[in-house]
Amino acid sequence: MTSGKPTVFVETWGCQMNELDGRRFVGLMKGGGYEEATSPETADLVLLNTCSVRDKAEQKVYDRLGQLAVMKKKRDGMILGVCGCVAQQEGEALLSRLPYVDFVLGTGRIEALPSVVRRVVEEDDRPVEVGFDLDEVAYTPSAIARTIPHKASITVIEGCNKYCTFCVVPTTRGRERSRRLADVVEESRRLIQEGVVEIELLGQTVNAFQDPETGEDFADLIRAVGTLEGLKRLRFVTSHPKNFGDGLIEAMGPKPSVCPFLHLPVQSGSDRILNRMKRQYTRSEYLDLVRRIRAGVPGVVIGTDIIVGFPGETDGDFEETLSLVSEVEFASAFCFVYSPRPHTAATRWENDVPRPVASERLTRLLDLQQEIQKRAHRSLEGERLEVLVDGDDKKGKKSSGRSPCNRVVNLDVPRRFRPGTFVMAEITRGLPNSLLGVPVAG
């Protein structure tokens, strides 16, 4: 860098919370005199912010670390740190396995990053910081290096207490720890004053939020943030069906800022598999919740997560999943073949669904979901949707953004719109994964 300052590059894998954590890393190091590099090749400090939710994601992390190791050999003085969920999961074992890694920083020790880097530089140490503060979320809003001026994510709760038998989150993120409602509201208010028009509240089980001092719940938080002057859109992710009560439905309904989209993972349509997964609800309870949400939140659309090939899943169980998907007609679905994760109960069971069978089930599920999305998107042709422009489409030819119901809308005109602009668009074509529209007068 021409300024002579040391530089940091963060490469992030995984969910929205990881993305936000990545910006926290950059902000914390900027506070220590670093500047952000545009690539790992030009950085003095390279952080790989990892995901371990599935085995494939974890293996990609190790492949990438091998590539960074080659880079490090060619660049004297480069520091390489492993952060995020794989770091939290593996801890000391990472240093033993990967001698070129300089430190390991877990999800509960993000705020310690500057001191950890100093230990590497000044003491030639190889620190491992993977503990959790069980009392509160260590979170400094002012240390986040935000890059999108019109949208912002805010962590409101860390960890999860559900211990689903397939899920590694309680290990990699710890038990539930909520922030104070007043702190979240104040952070939201500050962001709105800085020009943010859309806020997304984040948590592994976001609707389990409970203020540690007042006991106020997630419905109270939605009411408090959703009424802030200047906020145009409020989203939240990810919700657990067990924590979705009528109070939250009522809090969402009358708020014009609350976007009519929910991500509500179901994971399976079979009661037997749901029980083995320890999901704490039945198929009928999930369907009843969907009905109550749709009755209480006009126009709401629902996305989900689904796992196929879970240990013990029979053809009959899978058919029940297909029938649930057909009945609910999800707006979107993240579908995956079951992947055994360390420290989870399901790893003790026989993985008795052959991979070819699981893959065939996944293909059938994805085909069904694509048909549902195609029908839903075609039904929107001729409708008008408000689009918040985020930038260009994937080909760099059209402005692109999202509707309140979280659908991607590409604007089919030569004119480019500035990110953060609201555009009313008439939908001209519904595609399986996006919509095409033209701007019209409001």
FIMI-588274 format. One record per residue (C-alpha): residue number from 1; residue in three letters; x, y, z. Coordinates in Angstrom, 2 decimals, padded with zeros to 5 digits, always signed. Example, Ala and Ser with C-alpha at 12.3 -4.5 7.8 and 13.67 -1.06 7.14 Angstrom:
% FIMI-588274
 kolnu mido      xx      yy      zz
     1  ALA +012.30 -004.50 +007.80
     2  SER +013.67 -001.06 +007.14
% end
This chain:
% FIMI-588274
 kolnu mido      xx      yy      zz
     1  MET +000.00 +000.00 +000.00
     2  THR +001.22 +003.51 -000.79
     3  SER +000.31 +004.58 +002.76
     4  GLY +002.82 +002.13 +004.20
     5  LYS +000.19 +000.66 +006.53
     6  PRO -000.10 -003.11 +006.99
     7  THR -003.01 -004.69 +005.12
     8  VAL -005.66 -007.29 +005.92
     9  PHE -007.72 -009.50 +003.62
    10  VAL -010.69 -011.56 +004.83
    11  GLU -012.10 -014.40 +002.76
    12  THR -015.50 -015.46 +004.10
    13  TRP -017.41 -018.69 +003.55
    14  GLY -020.94 -019.51 +004.72
    15  CYS -023.97 -017.74 +006.13
    16  GLN -024.99 -014.13 +006.67
    17  MET -023.60 -014.20 +010.20
    18  ASN -020.21 -015.23 +008.83
    19  GLU -020.43 -012.40 +006.30
    20  LEU -021.07 -009.91 +009.09
    21  ASP -018.26 -011.41 +011.17
    22  GLY -015.93 -010.92 +008.21
    23  ARG -016.69 -007.21 +008.20
    24  ARG -016.09 -007.16 +011.97
    25  PHE -012.61 -008.61 +011.37
    26  VAL -011.80 -005.86 +008.87
    27  GLY -013.17 -003.14 +011.14
    28  LEU -011.27 -004.38 +014.18
    29  MET -007.98 -004.43 +012.26
    30  LYS -008.63 -001.01 +010.75
    31  GLY -008.91 +000.22 +014.32
    32  GLY -005.43 -001.18 +014.84
    33  GLY -003.93 +000.70 +011.90
    34  TYR -004.49 -001.79 +009.07
    35  GLU -005.98 -001.10 +005.66
    36  GLU -008.13 -003.54 +003.71
    37  ALA -006.42 -005.35 +000.84
    38  THR -008.25 -006.28 -002.35
    39  SER -006.69 -009.75 -002.60
    40  PRO -004.74 -012.20 -000.44
    41  GLU -001.73 -011.78 -002.73
    42  THR -001.27 -008.19 -001.50
    43  ALA -002.17 -008.68 +002.18
    44  ASP +000.11 -008.86 +005.21
    45  LEU -002.65 -010.56 +007.22
    46  VAL -004.95 -013.12 +005.57
    47  LEU -007.96 -014.44 +007.47
    48  LEU -010.01 -017.39 +006.26
    49  ASN -013.43 -017.03 +007.88
    50  THR -014.77 -020.57 +007.68
    51  CYS -018.00 -022.57 +007.58
    52  SER -018.49 -026.14 +008.84
    53  VAL -022.24 -026.62 +008.47
    54  ARG -021.64 -029.41 +005.93
    55  ASP -018.71 -031.69 +005.25
    56  LYS -018.31 -030.41 +001.68
    57  ALA -017.97 -026.82 +002.92
    58  GLU -015.38 -027.90 +005.48
    59  GLN -013.32 -029.82 +002.93
    60  LYS -013.29 -026.78 +000.65
    61  VAL -011.80 -024.83 +003.55
    62  TYR -008.87 -027.24 +003.80
    63  ASP -008.37 -027.12 +000.04
    64  ARG -008.25 -023.33 +000.17
    65  LEU -005.85 -023.36 +003.11
    66  GLY -003.51 -025.51 +001.04
    67  GLN -003.55 -022.88 -001.70
    68  LEU -002.88 -020.11 +000.81
    69  ALA +000.02 -022.14 +002.24
    70  VAL +001.72 -022.08 -001.17
    71  MET +001.19 -018.33 -001.32
    72  LYS +002.60 -017.88 +002.17
    73  LYS +005.82 -019.72 +001.29
    74  LYS +006.48 -017.14 -001.43
    75  ARG +005.75 -014.13 +000.81
    76  ASP +007.96 -013.63 +003.82
    77  GLY +006.08 -012.22 +006.80
    78  MET +002.55 -013.04 +005.67
    79  ILE +000.32 -014.04 +008.61
    80  LEU -002.41 -016.63 +008.04
    81  GLY -005.25 -017.04 +010.53
    82  VAL -008.16 -019.49 +010.53
    83  CYS -011.35 -018.02 +011.95
    84  GLY -015.04 -018.93 +012.12
    85  CYS -016.79 -022.24 +012.60
    86  VAL -014.05 -024.66 +011.51
    87  ALA -011.68 -022.81 +013.85
    88  GLN -014.15 -023.14 +016.71
    89  GLN -014.78 -026.80 +015.92
    90  GLU -011.17 -027.94 +015.52
    91  GLY -009.20 -025.60 +017.79
    92  GLU -005.70 -026.84 +018.63
    93  ALA -005.98 -029.67 +016.10
    94  LEU -005.76 -027.12 +013.28
    95  LEU -002.33 -025.96 +014.41
    96  SER -001.11 -029.55 +014.68
    97  ARG -002.49 -030.46 +011.28
    98  LEU -001.48 -027.25 +009.48
    99  PRO +001.97 -025.98 +010.52
   100  TYR +001.68 -022.96 +008.22
   101  VAL -001.34 -021.55 +010.12
   102  ASP -000.29 -018.82 +012.56
   103  PHE -003.37 -018.67 +014.78
   104  VAL -006.89 -020.02 +015.31
   105  LEU -009.74 -017.71 +016.33
   106  GLY -013.19 -019.11 +017.13
   107  THR -016.58 -017.47 +016.76
   108  GLY -016.75 -016.51 +020.42
   109  ARG -013.45 -014.61 +020.42
   110  ILE -013.79 -012.25 +017.46
   111  GLU -013.12 -009.16 +019.55
   112  ALA -009.73 -010.62 +020.55
   113  LEU -008.42 -010.50 +016.96
   114  PRO -006.12 -007.44 +017.36
   115  SER -004.47 -008.85 +020.48
   116  VAL -004.07 -012.28 +018.86
   117  VAL -002.33 -010.73 +015.84
   118  ARG -000.01 -008.78 +018.17
   119  ARG +000.95 -012.02 +019.90
   120  VAL +001.91 -013.51 +016.54
   121  VAL +003.92 -010.46 +015.47
   122  GLU +005.56 -009.47 +018.75
   123  GLU +005.92 -012.80 +020.60
   124  ASP +006.21 -015.28 +017.71
   125  ASP +003.27 -017.11 +019.32
   126  ARG +000.69 -019.39 +017.69
   127  PRO -002.47 -018.52 +019.69
   128  VAL -005.66 -020.57 +019.86
   129  GLU -008.70 -018.63 +021.08
   130  VAL -011.89 -020.66 +020.91
   131  GLY -013.81 -020.12 +024.16
   132  PHE -017.22 -018.58 +024.72
   133  ASP -018.36 -015.88 +027.09
   134  LEU -021.53 -017.51 +028.36
   135  ASP -022.99 -014.29 +029.77
   136  GLU -023.26 -011.99 +026.77
   137  VAL -022.49 -011.41 +023.13
   138  ALA -019.11 -009.68 +022.68
   139  TYR -020.01 -007.26 +019.92
   140  THR -018.75 -003.76 +019.06
   141  PRO -021.07 -002.23 +016.42
   142  SER -018.70 +000.66 +015.68
   143  ALA -015.94 -001.81 +014.70
   144  ILE -017.85 -003.19 +011.69
   145  ALA -016.39 -002.08 +008.35
   146  ARG -019.63 -001.87 +006.41
   147  THR -019.42 -001.66 +002.62
   148  ILE -023.07 -001.38 +001.54
   149  PRO -024.47 +002.04 +002.47
   150  HIS -028.17 +001.24 +002.09
   151  LYS -028.38 -002.19 +003.78
   152  ALA -027.04 -003.53 +007.06
   153  SER -027.14 -006.74 +009.08
   154  ILE -027.19 -006.75 +012.88
   155  THR -026.45 -009.74 +015.09
   156  VAL -029.06 -009.90 +017.86
   157  ILE -028.45 -013.39 +019.26
   158  GLU -025.56 -015.86 +019.06
   159  GLY -025.67 -019.63 +019.44
   160  CYS -028.45 -022.19 +019.68
   161  ASN -029.92 -024.38 +022.43
   162  LYS -031.88 -026.75 +020.20
   163  TYR -029.21 -029.44 +019.67
   164  CYS -030.80 -030.88 +016.53
   165  THR -029.10 -034.23 +015.99
   166  PHE -027.58 -033.19 +012.62
   167  CYS -026.43 -029.68 +013.52
   168  VAL -022.98 -028.52 +014.60
   169  VAL -024.05 -024.96 +015.49
   170  PRO -024.20 -025.48 +019.29
   171  THR -020.54 -026.53 +019.06
   172  THR -019.35 -023.84 +016.65
   173  ARG -021.45 -020.95 +017.99
   174  GLY -022.20 -021.99 +021.57
   175  ARG -025.38 -021.67 +023.57
   176  GLU -027.87 -018.85 +023.06
   177  ARG -026.68 -015.41 +024.16
   178  SER -028.86 -012.41 +023.36
   179  ARG -027.91 -008.76 +023.17
   180  ARG -029.88 -006.08 +025.01
   181  LEU -032.89 -004.86 +023.07
   182  ALA -032.01 -001.23 +023.72
   183  ASP -028.53 -001.76 +022.22
   184  VAL -029.99 -003.29 +019.05
   185  VAL -032.46 -000.41 +018.72
   186  GLU -029.70 +002.15 +019.21
   187  GLU -027.49 +000.46 +016.61
   188  SER -030.44 +000.38 +014.20
   189  ARG -031.17 +004.05 +014.79
   190  ARG -027.54 +005.00 +014.14
   191  LEU -027.46 +003.01 +010.90
   192  ILE -030.66 +004.65 +009.67
   193  GLN -029.15 +008.07 +010.39
   194  GLU -026.17 +007.02 +008.25
   195  GLY -028.46 +006.24 +005.29
   196  VAL -029.40 +002.58 +005.78
   197  VAL -032.95 +001.84 +004.58
   198  GLU -032.99 -001.96 +005.07
   199  ILE -031.94 -003.82 +008.21
   200  GLU -031.68 -007.60 +008.63
   201  LEU -031.62 -009.02 +012.15
   202  LEU -029.42 -012.11 +012.43
   203  GLY -029.23 -015.14 +014.67
   204  GLN -028.78 -018.89 +014.32
   205  THR -032.23 -019.05 +015.93
   206  VAL -033.13 -015.39 +015.70
   207  ASN -036.64 -015.70 +017.11
   208  ALA -035.25 -017.19 +020.34
   209  PHE -034.02 -013.68 +021.21
   210  GLN -034.68 -012.60 +024.79
   211  ASP -033.24 -009.48 +026.40
   212  PRO -030.97 -010.72 +029.23
   213  GLU -032.07 -007.91 +031.53
   214  THR -035.72 -007.14 +030.73
   215  GLY -036.91 -010.47 +029.31
   216  GLU -038.33 -008.76 +026.22
   217  ASP -038.66 -011.22 +023.34
   218  PHE -038.23 -011.15 +019.59
   219  ALA -041.74 -009.82 +019.00
   220  ASP -040.86 -006.86 +021.22
   221  LEU -037.67 -006.32 +019.23
   222  ILE -039.58 -006.39 +015.92
   223  ARG -041.99 -003.79 +017.26
   224  ALA -039.18 -001.57 +018.51
   225  VAL -037.01 -001.67 +015.39
   226  GLY -039.90 -001.84 +012.92
   227  THR -041.28 +001.52 +014.03
   228  LEU -038.03 +003.49 +013.76
   229  GLU -038.43 +006.54 +011.57
   230  GLY -036.63 +006.23 +008.26
   231  LEU -036.50 +002.45 +008.14
   232  LYS -038.09 +001.16 +004.95
   233  ARG -037.48 -002.58 +005.24
   234  LEU -036.89 -004.96 +008.13
   235  ARG -035.90 -008.61 +007.64
   236  PHE -034.74 -011.37 +009.97
   237  VAL -033.17 -014.80 +009.63
   238  THR -033.16 -017.67 +010.61
   239  SER -036.34 -018.60 +012.49
   240  HIS -037.04 -021.90 +014.24
   241  PRO -040.66 -023.10 +014.04
   242  LYS -040.67 -023.96 +017.76
   243  ASN -040.08 -020.30 +018.69
   244  PHE -042.66 -018.84 +016.29
   245  GLY -045.64 -017.95 +018.43
   246  ASP -048.75 -015.90 +017.77
   247  GLY -047.15 -012.87 +019.44
   248  LEU -044.49 -012.71 +016.73
   249  ILE -047.10 -013.15 +013.99
   250  GLU -049.06 -010.24 +015.48
   251  ALA -045.89 -008.11 +015.68
   252  MET -045.15 -008.70 +011.99
   253  GLY -048.64 -008.12 +010.64
   254  PRO -049.27 -004.39 +011.08
   255  LYS -045.71 -003.16 +010.44
   256  PRO -045.29 -001.84 +006.88
   257  SER -041.50 -001.99 +007.26
   258  VAL -041.47 -005.74 +008.05
   259  CYS -040.84 -007.57 +004.79
   260  PRO -043.34 -010.34 +003.98
   261  PHE -040.69 -013.05 +003.77
   262  LEU -039.70 -015.73 +006.26
   263  HIS -036.99 -018.34 +006.21
   264  LEU -038.51 -021.18 +008.22
   265  PRO -036.52 -024.42 +007.95
   266  VAL -038.63 -027.58 +008.01
   267  GLN -035.83 -030.11 +007.24
   268  SER -038.24 -033.02 +006.60
   269  GLY -041.90 -033.75 +006.00
   270  SER -041.86 -037.02 +007.95
   271  ASP -042.78 -037.09 +011.64
   272  ARG -040.48 -040.03 +012.19
   273  ILE -037.49 -038.21 +010.74
   274  LEU -038.39 -034.94 +012.45
   275  ASN -038.35 -036.83 +015.74
   276  ARG -034.94 -038.37 +014.95
   277  MET -033.69 -034.91 +014.06
   278  LYS -034.99 -033.56 +017.40
   279  ARG -036.78 -030.73 +015.66
   280  GLN -039.40 -030.35 +018.45
   281  TYR -042.42 -030.10 +016.15
   282  THR -044.50 -032.41 +014.01
   283  ARG -045.49 -032.15 +010.38
   284  SER -049.01 -031.06 +011.30
   285  GLU -047.69 -028.45 +013.75
   286  TYR -045.44 -026.99 +011.06
   287  LEU -048.30 -026.87 +008.54
   288  ASP -050.58 -025.25 +011.11
   289  LEU -047.91 -022.62 +011.81
   290  VAL -047.63 -021.86 +008.09
   291  ARG -051.40 -021.40 +007.90
   292  ARG -051.40 -019.04 +010.90
   293  ILE -048.50 -017.00 +009.51
   294  ARG -050.18 -016.64 +006.14
   295  ALA -053.43 -015.59 +007.79
   296  GLY -051.70 -013.03 +009.99
   297  VAL -049.14 -011.60 +007.55
   298  PRO -050.82 -010.75 +004.21
   299  GLY -048.79 -011.68 +001.15
   300  VAL -046.05 -013.43 +003.10
   301  VAL -043.87 -015.94 +001.26
   302  ILE -041.84 -018.62 +003.00
   303  GLY -038.46 -020.17 +002.28
   304  THR -037.03 -023.25 +003.93
   305  ASP -034.16 -025.72 +004.39
   306  ILE -034.53 -029.45 +003.69
   307  ILE -032.18 -032.38 +004.30
   308  VAL -032.55 -035.62 +002.33
   309  GLY -030.87 -038.93 +003.07
   310  PHE -030.90 -038.48 +006.85
   311  PRO -030.05 -041.74 +008.68
   312  GLY -033.10 -043.98 +008.63
   313  GLU -034.97 -042.03 +005.93
   314  THR -037.08 -044.46 +003.89
   315  ASP -038.71 -043.95 +000.52
   316  GLY -041.94 -043.33 +002.41
   317  ASP -040.34 -040.65 +004.57
   318  PHE -039.00 -038.90 +001.51
   319  GLU -042.41 -039.02 -000.21
   320  GLU -043.84 -037.24 +002.85
   321  THR -041.25 -034.50 +002.35
   322  LEU -042.27 -034.13 -001.29
   323  SER -045.93 -033.90 -000.34
   324  LEU -045.21 -031.22 +002.29
   325  VAL -043.24 -029.19 -000.25
   326  SER -046.13 -029.48 -002.70
   327  GLU -048.62 -028.41 -000.05
   328  VAL -046.70 -025.41 +001.30
   329  GLU -045.28 -024.25 -002.06
   330  PHE -042.15 -022.62 -000.66
   331  ALA -040.85 -019.53 -002.41
   332  SER -037.32 -020.88 -002.09
   333  ALA -035.60 -023.89 -000.59
   334  PHE -032.02 -024.78 +000.27
   335  CYS -031.87 -028.54 -000.18
   336  PHE -028.94 -030.78 +000.76
   337  VAL -027.91 -034.39 +001.15
   338  TYR -027.29 -035.22 +004.82
   339  SER -023.69 -034.70 +005.86
   340  PRO -022.42 -036.16 +009.18
   341  ARG -020.93 -033.43 +011.36
   342  PRO -018.60 -033.89 +014.34
   343  HIS -019.99 -033.64 +017.87
   344  THR -023.57 -034.33 +016.74
   345  ALA -025.81 -037.18 +017.88
   346  ALA -026.50 -038.40 +014.34
   347  THR -022.84 -039.30 +013.82
   348  ARG -023.43 -042.28 +016.16
   349  TRP -026.06 -043.73 +013.83
   350  GLU -025.53 -045.81 +010.75
   351  ASN -025.55 -043.62 +007.66
   352  ASP -027.79 -046.17 +005.93
   353  VAL -029.07 -044.21 +002.94
   354  PRO -026.73 -045.01 +000.01
   355  ARG -025.26 -041.91 -001.59
   356  PRO -026.78 -042.66 -005.04
   357  VAL -030.22 -042.96 -003.41
   358  ALA -029.78 -039.70 -001.50
   359  SER -028.56 -037.93 -004.64
   360  GLU -031.56 -039.18 -006.64
   361  ARG -033.89 -037.93 -003.91
   362  LEU -032.18 -034.54 -003.95
   363  THR -032.64 -034.29 -007.72
   364  ARG -036.35 -035.08 -007.44
   365  LEU -036.77 -032.53 -004.66
   366  LEU -034.93 -029.80 -006.55
   367  ASP -036.96 -030.51 -009.70
   368  LEU -040.20 -030.18 -007.73
   369  GLN -039.07 -026.95 -006.08
   370  GLN -038.04 -025.48 -009.42
   371  GLU -041.49 -026.19 -010.84
   372  ILE -043.12 -024.53 -007.83
   373  GLN -040.92 -021.45 -008.18
   374  LYS -041.52 -021.29 -011.92
   375  ARG -045.31 -021.31 -011.41
   376  ALA -045.13 -018.73 -008.64
   377  HIS -042.92 -016.40 -010.64
   378  ARG -045.04 -016.71 -013.78
   379  SER -048.11 -015.80 -011.72
   380  LEU -046.43 -012.48 -010.92
   381  GLU -046.22 -011.43 -014.58
   382  GLY -048.10 -008.15 -014.93
   383  GLU -047.83 -007.39 -011.21
   384  ARG -045.97 -004.37 -009.84
   385  LEU -043.29 -004.83 -007.20
   386  GLU -041.11 -002.34 -005.38
   387  VAL -037.44 -003.13 -006.00
   388  LEU -034.58 -001.97 -003.80
   389  VAL -031.61 -001.87 -006.18
   390  ASP -028.47 -003.60 -004.90
   391  GLY -026.26 -003.25 -007.98
   392  ASP -025.86 -005.07 -011.29
   393  ASP -027.08 -008.54 -012.22
   394  LYS -024.66 -011.46 -012.51
   395  LYS -023.84 -010.60 -016.12
   396  GLY -023.25 -006.95 -015.33
   397  LYS -025.81 -005.81 -017.88
   398  LYS -028.88 -004.85 -015.84
   399  SER -029.61 -003.26 -012.50
   400  SER -030.78 -005.85 -010.00
   401  GLY -032.42 -005.81 -006.61
   402  ARG -034.98 -007.50 -004.41
   403  SER -038.68 -007.11 -003.80
   404  PRO -040.04 -006.95 -000.24
   405  CYS -040.80 -010.68 -000.54
   406  ASN -037.09 -011.27 -001.24
   407  ARG -037.40 -012.19 -004.90
   408  VAL -034.58 -011.13 -007.22
   409  VAL -035.80 -008.67 -009.85
   410  ASN -033.59 -007.71 -012.81
   411  LEU -034.57 -004.43 -014.45
   412  ASP -034.74 -004.88 -018.22
   413  VAL -033.69 -001.39 -019.34
   414  PRO -030.35 +000.10 -020.45
   415  ARG -030.40 +002.68 -017.66
   416  ARG -028.49 +001.77 -014.52
   417  PHE -029.91 +002.69 -011.13
   418  ARG -027.78 +003.67 -008.18
   419  PRO -027.67 +001.03 -005.39
   420  GLY -030.10 +001.99 -002.67
   421  THR -032.67 +003.35 -005.13
   422  PHE -036.28 +002.19 -004.86
   423  VAL -037.80 +001.41 -008.25
   424  MET -041.37 +000.33 -008.98
   425  ALA -041.22 -002.42 -011.58
   426  GLU -043.83 -004.23 -013.64
   427  ILE -042.93 -007.88 -013.94
   428  THR -042.66 -008.92 -017.56
   429  ARG -041.29 -012.42 -017.18
   430  GLY -041.10 -014.94 -014.38
   431  LEU -038.05 -017.23 -014.44
   432  PRO -037.42 -020.13 -012.04
   433  ASN -034.96 -018.19 -009.88
   434  SER -035.62 -014.55 -010.66
   435  LEU -038.00 -012.03 -012.19
   436  LEU -037.58 -009.65 -015.11
   437  GLY -039.24 -006.27 -014.89
   438  VAL -039.40 -002.78 -016.36
   439  PRO -039.57 +000.44 -014.33
   440  VAL -042.93 +002.14 -014.18
   441  ALA -044.26 +005.25 -012.52
   442  GLY -045.11 +004.62 -008.87
% end
